Amino acid sequence: MSSPAPPSPVTVVGLGADGWAGLAAAARSALSSAEVLIGGPRQLDLLPADVCAGLRVAWPSPLRPAVPKLTAEHAGRRIAVLASGDPMFYGIGRALSEELGPQRLLVHPHPSSVSYACARLGWPVEDTEVVTVVGRPVARLTAALHEGRRVLVLSAGAASPGEIAALLRARGFGPSRMRVLEQLGSEREDLREGTAEQWEHPPGDALNVVAVDCRRDPAHPAPRLGATPGLPDAAYEHDGQLTKRHVRAATLCALAPAPGELLWDIGGGSGSIGIEWMRTHPSCRAVAVERVPERAARITRNADALGVPGLRVVTGAAPDALAALPVPDAVFIGGGLTAPGLLDAAWEALAPGGRLVVNTVTLESEAVLTDRYRRHGGDLVKLAVAHAVPVGGFTGWRQAMAVTQWSVTKPATRATDPANETHDADDASCAIRTNEAEAERT
């Protein structure tokens, strides 16, 4: 019995603003021979009807669920999908690859808007940071703002330059030079420029890229934000439930975020741990779990203000609120350690190799961590910070509450120790017996 024929390949062709005229011979041939042409209305309009006679299908909204549906509807026919610029750079190519598999794709890339913009500006592509606000909040730009940096923003439309200028002013980067490059590569290519603090241009063409030469206003009240964990405490809106700067930096060091990883930040407080986890790399993800609705709303505001609006906030009490969350690469517990079953739930949720970091300031919770350290190993440290303060006409030290921190990596296999099983059953009840409220987020 013969095996079924493999699915037909899907050709993906990148188009520039110059349309058909800017395509190479191979891309033209693929489009002219296609029986089905799928793309956005603007892209489809760029193809000459007398040469590209295939059935034209505009992407519906939402687009992602339509990918397997449309390709299945036209199975066995020659399908060509249109993309803007390089299909694999913030383009439809990613969705197609993930939904259909890369082996089904034949991609004809075109220079991206980033390549065109860097060519016009004289910016090395490898030294230019790219942020997209297409289908994403403009607040994402905040994390890329540093004195002297060059940033290209992929706009969502004609209103994006004005929104970007407003954000730059609000974040203390009003002096930044802005250049809006429209219709790159076409005969209608244009450029508008100015500074964010004096940006008065009306909305222009919807097809644009915004180039930002970052300049920070040293007189602006917004605190300077570095690229490493340990942002100033003043960068956060909080009610006192905040992991303070030096302890926060040590905590992120213990959590050791890596690109693409997911963190559970349990007892979110002001969201500082999850926020700074996500700021280490654009692909890092975090879920903040906070039982107090007012604090949960505050976490969202802090995430927006500090450039990681993608932080997911779950309002609810752990461990119950953890049940439906995706498997984490790391877990941080900064409050509520004495909640029944919390520590066990966090440990069980971790895959082998996952990291758990717990901070506490109470003796009762410290006893729990000491027992876990004895059984599972890891690092148990005491973090003490003192600040210089005036003492009359002199200067002395004011000691902050010391923080006990346990950090551990879950082993690949669990040791079979019957004694540990007994401890597992007794441990949570031992922690529960205290009625003292956990002193969250020292």
C-alpha positions as CSV (number, residue, x, y, z in Angstrom):
1,M,0.0,0.0,0.0
2,S,1.5,3.3,-1.0
3,S,1.9,6.1,1.5
4,P,-0.1,9.3,1.1
5,A,1.6,12.1,-0.9
6,P,3.2,14.8,1.3
7,P,1.3,18.1,1.6
8,S,2.0,20.6,-1.2
9,P,4.6,23.3,-0.3
10,V,3.6,26.8,0.4
11,T,5.6,29.6,-1.3
12,V,6.0,32.8,0.8
13,V,7.1,35.9,-1.1
14,G,8.2,39.1,0.6
15,L,7.1,42.4,-1.0
16,G,8.5,45.9,-0.6
17,A,6.5,49.1,-0.9
18,D,7.6,49.1,-4.6
19,G,5.6,46.0,-5.2
20,W,6.0,44.0,-8.3
21,A,8.8,46.2,-9.7
22,G,11.1,45.3,-6.7
23,L,10.8,41.5,-7.0
24,A,13.5,39.2,-8.2
25,A,12.8,36.8,-11.1
26,A,12.3,33.8,-8.9
27,A,9.7,35.6,-6.7
28,R,7.9,36.8,-9.8
29,S,7.7,33.4,-11.3
30,A,6.3,31.9,-8.0
31,L,3.5,34.5,-7.9
32,S,2.6,34.3,-11.6
33,S,2.3,30.5,-11.4
34,A,0.4,30.4,-8.1
35,E,-3.2,29.2,-8.3
36,V,-4.1,30.8,-4.9
37,L,-2.6,34.2,-3.7
38,I,-3.1,34.9,0.0
39,G,-2.2,38.2,1.7
40,G,-3.4,41.5,3.1
41,P,-5.5,43.7,0.8
42,R,-2.6,46.2,0.4
43,Q,-0.2,43.5,-0.6
44,L,-2.7,41.9,-3.1
45,D,-3.3,45.3,-4.7
46,L,0.4,45.5,-5.5
47,L,0.3,42.5,-7.9
48,P,-0.6,43.1,-11.6
49,A,-3.8,41.2,-12.4
50,D,-2.8,40.4,-15.9
51,V,0.4,38.5,-14.7
52,C,-0.8,37.1,-11.4
53,A,-4.1,35.4,-12.3
54,G,-4.5,33.2,-9.3
55,L,-7.5,33.3,-6.9
56,R,-6.9,36.2,-4.5
57,V,-7.8,35.5,-0.8
58,A,-7.4,38.2,1.9
59,W,-6.5,37.2,5.4
60,P,-9.4,37.2,7.8
61,S,-9.1,38.5,11.3
62,P,-7.9,36.9,13.6
63,L,-5.2,35.8,11.2
64,R,-3.4,33.0,13.2
65,P,-6.4,30.5,13.3
66,A,-6.9,31.0,9.6
67,V,-3.5,29.7,8.6
68,P,-4.2,26.0,8.8
69,K,-7.8,26.5,7.7
70,L,-7.0,28.3,4.4
71,T,-4.1,26.0,3.5
72,A,-6.4,23.0,4.0
73,E,-9.1,24.5,1.9
74,H,-6.8,25.0,-1.0
75,A,-4.8,21.8,-0.5
76,G,-3.3,20.4,-3.7
77,R,-3.2,23.8,-5.4
78,R,-0.1,26.0,-5.8
79,I,-0.4,28.5,-2.9
80,A,1.6,31.7,-2.6
81,V,1.5,33.8,0.6
82,L,2.4,37.5,0.5
83,A,4.4,39.1,3.2
84,S,5.8,42.6,3.9
85,G,9.6,42.7,3.5
86,D,11.3,39.7,5.1
87,P,8.6,37.2,5.9
88,M,10.8,35.7,8.7
89,F,11.4,39.1,10.5
90,Y,8.3,39.9,12.5
91,G,6.3,38.6,9.6
92,I,3.7,36.0,8.6
93,G,6.6,33.5,8.0
94,R,6.8,32.7,11.7
95,A,3.1,31.8,12.0
96,L,3.3,29.7,8.8
97,S,6.4,27.9,10.1
98,E,4.9,27.2,13.5
99,E,1.5,26.1,12.1
100,L,2.6,24.1,9.0
101,G,6.2,23.2,9.7
102,P,9.3,24.8,8.1
103,Q,9.7,21.9,5.7
104,R,6.5,23.0,3.9
105,L,7.7,26.5,3.2
106,L,9.6,28.0,0.3
107,V,10.5,31.5,1.3
108,H,11.6,34.3,-1.1
109,P,12.7,37.1,1.3
110,H,12.8,40.8,0.4
111,P,14.8,43.5,2.2
112,S,13.0,44.3,5.5
113,S,12.0,47.8,6.5
114,V,14.8,47.7,9.1
115,S,17.4,47.1,6.3
116,Y,16.0,49.9,4.3
117,A,15.9,52.3,7.3
118,C,19.5,51.5,8.4
119,A,20.6,52.0,4.8
120,R,19.0,55.5,4.7
121,L,20.3,56.4,8.2
122,G,23.8,55.0,7.9
123,W,23.2,52.8,11.0
124,P,24.8,49.4,11.3
125,V,22.0,46.9,11.5
126,E,23.8,44.8,14.2
127,D,24.1,47.8,16.5
128,T,20.5,48.9,16.1
129,E,17.8,47.7,18.5
130,V,14.4,46.9,17.0
131,V,11.1,47.2,18.8
132,T,7.8,46.4,17.2
133,V,4.5,47.9,18.4
134,V,2.5,46.2,15.7
135,G,-0.3,44.5,17.7
136,R,1.7,45.3,20.9
137,P,1.6,48.1,23.4
138,V,3.9,51.1,22.7
139,A,5.0,50.7,26.4
140,R,7.4,48.0,25.2
141,L,9.7,50.7,23.9
142,T,10.6,51.8,27.5
143,A,12.8,48.8,28.1
144,A,15.0,49.8,25.1
145,L,15.6,53.4,26.2
146,H,19.2,54.1,27.2
147,E,21.3,57.1,26.6
148,G,23.0,57.0,23.3
149,R,21.2,54.0,21.9
150,R,19.7,53.8,18.5
151,V,16.3,52.2,18.3
152,L,14.1,51.4,15.3
153,V,10.4,51.1,16.0
154,L,8.1,49.2,13.7
155,S,5.0,51.2,13.7
156,A,1.4,50.0,13.9
157,G,0.1,52.8,11.8
158,A,0.0,56.6,11.2
159,A,-0.7,57.3,14.8
160,S,2.4,55.5,16.1
161,P,5.0,58.3,15.8
162,G,2.9,60.6,18.0
163,E,2.4,57.9,20.6
164,I,6.1,57.2,20.6
165,A,6.9,60.9,21.1
166,A,4.5,61.0,24.0
167,L,6.1,58.0,25.6
168,L,9.6,59.4,25.2
169,R,8.6,62.6,26.9
170,A,6.9,60.8,29.8
171,R,10.0,58.6,30.3
172,G,12.5,61.4,30.4
173,F,13.7,61.1,26.8
174,G,12.2,64.2,25.4
175,P,15.5,65.4,23.8
176,S,15.6,62.3,21.6
177,R,15.8,62.8,17.9
178,M,13.0,61.2,16.0
179,R,12.9,60.4,12.3
180,V,9.9,58.9,10.6
181,L,10.7,57.0,7.4
182,E,7.6,56.4,5.3
183,Q,7.0,54.1,2.3
184,L,10.6,52.9,2.3
185,G,11.7,51.6,-1.1
186,S,8.8,53.1,-3.1
187,E,8.6,56.2,-5.2
188,R,6.7,57.9,-2.4
189,E,9.4,57.5,0.2
190,D,9.5,60.4,2.6
191,L,11.2,61.4,5.9
192,R,10.0,63.7,8.7
193,E,12.1,64.5,11.7
194,G,12.2,66.4,15.0
195,T,12.6,65.8,18.7
196,A,10.1,64.0,20.9
197,E,9.6,67.1,23.1
198,Q,8.7,69.2,20.2
199,W,7.0,66.7,18.0
200,E,4.1,68.5,16.3
201,H,3.9,66.6,12.9
202,P,0.3,65.4,12.1
203,P,-0.2,61.7,11.4
204,G,1.3,60.8,8.0
205,D,1.5,57.6,6.0
206,A,0.5,54.4,7.8
207,L,3.5,52.5,6.4
208,N,6.3,53.9,8.5
209,V,9.3,53.1,10.7
210,V,10.4,55.4,13.5
211,A,14.1,55.9,14.2
212,V,15.0,57.1,17.7
213,D,18.4,58.5,18.8
214,C,18.0,58.2,22.5
215,R,18.8,61.2,24.6
216,R,17.9,61.4,28.2
217,D,16.9,64.7,29.9
218,P,19.1,64.7,33.1
219,A,16.6,67.1,34.8
220,H,13.6,64.8,34.3
221,P,12.3,63.4,37.6
222,A,12.0,59.9,36.3
223,P,14.8,57.7,37.8
224,R,17.5,56.5,35.5
225,L,16.9,52.8,34.6
226,G,19.9,50.6,34.0
227,A,20.1,47.4,32.0
228,T,20.8,45.1,35.0
229,P,18.5,44.0,37.9
230,G,18.3,46.3,40.9
231,L,16.4,49.2,39.5
232,P,15.9,52.2,42.0
233,D,13.1,51.6,44.4
234,A,11.7,55.0,43.3
235,A,11.0,53.4,39.8
236,Y,8.1,51.5,41.4
237,E,4.7,52.5,42.6
238,H,4.2,50.6,45.8
239,D,2.6,50.5,49.3
240,G,5.7,49.2,51.1
241,Q,5.4,45.7,49.7
242,L,8.5,45.9,47.6
243,T,11.6,43.7,47.4
244,K,14.2,46.4,48.0
245,R,16.8,47.2,45.5
246,H,19.9,45.3,46.8
247,V,17.9,42.2,47.9
248,R,16.1,42.3,44.5
249,A,19.4,42.2,42.6
250,A,20.6,39.3,44.7
251,T,17.3,37.5,44.1
252,L,17.5,37.9,40.3
253,C,21.1,36.6,40.4
254,A,19.8,33.5,42.2
255,L,16.9,33.0,39.8
256,A,19.4,33.3,36.9
257,P,16.9,34.2,34.0
258,A,17.8,33.0,30.5
259,P,16.2,33.9,27.2
260,G,12.7,32.4,26.7
261,E,12.2,31.2,30.2
262,L,9.1,31.6,32.3
263,L,9.0,32.8,36.0
264,W,6.2,32.4,38.5
265,D,6.4,35.4,40.9
266,I,4.3,34.3,43.8
267,G,3.1,37.0,46.2
268,G,3.7,39.7,43.6
269,G,3.6,42.7,45.8
270,S,4.6,45.5,43.4
271,G,5.8,43.1,40.7
272,S,9.5,44.0,40.9
273,I,10.9,40.5,40.6
274,G,8.7,39.5,37.6
275,I,9.3,42.9,35.9
276,E,13.1,42.8,36.2
277,W,13.1,39.1,35.2
278,M,11.4,40.2,31.9
279,R,13.7,43.1,31.4
280,T,16.8,40.8,31.2
281,H,15.7,39.7,27.7
282,P,12.8,40.5,25.4
283,S,11.8,36.8,25.2
284,C,11.6,36.2,29.0
285,R,8.1,35.7,30.4
286,A,6.6,36.0,33.8
287,V,3.4,35.5,35.7
288,A,2.8,37.5,38.9
289,V,0.4,36.0,41.4
290,E,-1.1,38.4,43.8
291,R,-4.1,37.9,46.1
292,V,-4.9,41.6,46.8
293,P,-6.7,43.2,43.8
294,E,-5.3,46.7,44.5
295,R,-1.8,45.4,44.4
296,A,-2.5,43.3,41.3
297,A,-3.6,46.5,39.5
298,R,-0.4,48.2,40.7
299,I,1.7,45.5,39.3
300,T,0.2,46.1,35.9
301,R,0.9,49.8,36.1
302,N,4.5,49.2,37.1
303,A,5.0,46.7,34.2
304,D,3.7,49.2,31.7
305,A,5.9,52.0,33.1
306,L,9.0,49.9,33.0
307,G,8.6,48.5,29.5
308,V,7.3,45.0,30.1
309,P,3.5,45.3,29.5
310,G,3.5,41.6,28.6
311,L,3.8,40.6,32.3
312,R,0.8,38.4,33.1
313,V,-0.9,39.2,36.4
314,V,-3.1,36.6,38.1
315,T,-5.3,37.9,41.0
316,G,-5.8,35.1,43.5
317,A,-4.3,33.3,46.4
318,A,-1.6,30.7,46.0
319,P,-1.5,27.7,45.8
320,D,-5.0,27.5,44.3
321,A,-4.2,30.3,41.7
322,L,-1.3,28.2,40.4
323,A,-3.3,25.3,39.1
324,A,-3.9,26.5,35.5
325,L,-0.5,28.2,34.9
326,P,2.0,26.9,32.4
327,V,5.1,25.0,33.7
328,P,7.7,27.5,35.0
329,D,11.4,27.4,34.6
330,A,11.8,29.2,37.9
331,V,9.6,30.1,40.8
332,F,10.1,33.0,43.3
333,I,8.1,33.1,46.5
334,G,8.3,36.5,48.2
335,G,5.3,36.4,50.4
336,G,2.7,34.1,51.9
337,L,5.2,31.2,52.5
338,T,3.1,29.9,55.4
339,A,0.0,29.4,53.2
340,P,-1.0,25.7,53.3
341,G,0.7,23.7,50.6
342,L,2.3,26.6,48.8
343,L,5.9,25.5,49.0
344,D,5.1,21.9,48.0
345,A,3.0,23.2,45.1
346,A,5.8,25.4,43.8
347,W,8.3,22.6,44.1
348,E,6.1,20.0,42.3
349,A,5.4,22.5,39.5
350,L,9.0,22.8,38.6
351,A,10.4,20.5,35.9
352,P,13.8,18.9,36.6
353,G,16.5,21.6,36.4
354,G,14.0,24.3,37.4
355,R,15.0,26.9,40.1
356,L,13.2,27.9,43.3
357,V,14.1,31.0,45.3
358,V,12.3,31.9,48.5
359,N,12.8,35.1,50.6
360,T,11.6,35.5,54.1
361,V,12.1,37.7,57.2
362,T,10.2,35.7,59.9
363,L,11.6,33.1,62.2
364,E,8.7,30.7,61.5
365,S,9.3,30.8,57.8
366,E,13.0,30.6,58.3
367,A,12.5,27.4,60.1
368,V,10.6,25.9,57.1
369,L,13.4,27.0,54.8
370,T,16.1,25.6,57.1
371,D,14.4,22.2,57.0
372,R,14.0,22.3,53.2
373,Y,17.7,23.2,52.9
374,R,18.6,20.2,55.0
375,R,16.6,17.9,52.8
376,H,17.1,19.3,49.3
377,G,20.4,21.2,49.6
378,G,20.8,24.4,47.5
379,D,22.0,27.7,49.1
380,L,20.8,29.2,52.3
381,V,22.0,32.7,52.8
382,K,21.3,35.7,55.1
383,L,21.2,39.0,53.2
384,A,21.8,42.1,55.4
385,V,21.8,45.7,54.1
386,A,22.6,48.9,56.0
387,H,22.2,52.4,54.8
388,A,24.2,55.5,55.9
389,V,21.9,58.0,57.7
390,P,22.4,61.2,59.6
391,V,22.9,60.8,63.4
392,G,22.8,64.2,64.8
393,G,25.7,66.0,63.2
394,F,27.3,62.7,62.3
395,T,26.6,59.7,60.1
396,G,25.7,56.2,61.2
397,W,24.3,52.9,59.8
398,R,20.6,52.0,59.8
399,Q,20.1,48.3,59.4
400,A,17.3,47.0,57.3
401,M,15.6,43.7,58.3
402,A,17.8,40.8,57.3
403,V,16.4,38.5,54.6
404,T,16.8,34.7,54.7
405,Q,17.0,33.4,51.1
406,W,16.9,29.8,50.0
407,S,17.7,28.9,46.4
408,V,17.7,25.4,45.0
409,T,17.7,23.7,41.6
410,K,15.3,20.7,41.3
411,P,17.4,17.6,40.5
412,A,16.8,15.4,37.5
413,T,15.7,12.5,39.7
414,R,14.3,12.5,43.2
415,A,16.2,10.7,45.9
416,T,14.2,7.8,47.4
417,D,14.4,8.5,51.2
418,P,11.4,7.3,53.1
419,A,12.2,9.8,55.8
420,N,11.6,12.6,53.3
421,E,8.1,11.3,52.6
422,T,7.2,11.7,56.2
423,H,8.7,15.2,56.3
424,D,6.7,16.1,53.1
425,A,3.5,15.3,54.9
426,D,4.4,17.1,58.1
427,D,6.1,20.1,56.6
428,A,3.1,22.0,55.4
429,S,1.2,21.5,58.6
430,C,4.2,22.7,60.6
431,A,4.3,25.9,58.6
432,I,0.6,26.4,58.8
433,R,0.4,26.3,62.6
434,T,1.7,29.8,63.0
435,N,-0.9,32.6,62.7
436,E,1.7,35.3,62.2
437,A,1.2,37.1,58.9
438,E,4.1,36.7,56.5
439,A,6.1,39.9,56.3
440,E,6.0,40.1,52.5
441,R,8.5,41.7,50.2
442,T,11.1,43.1,52.5
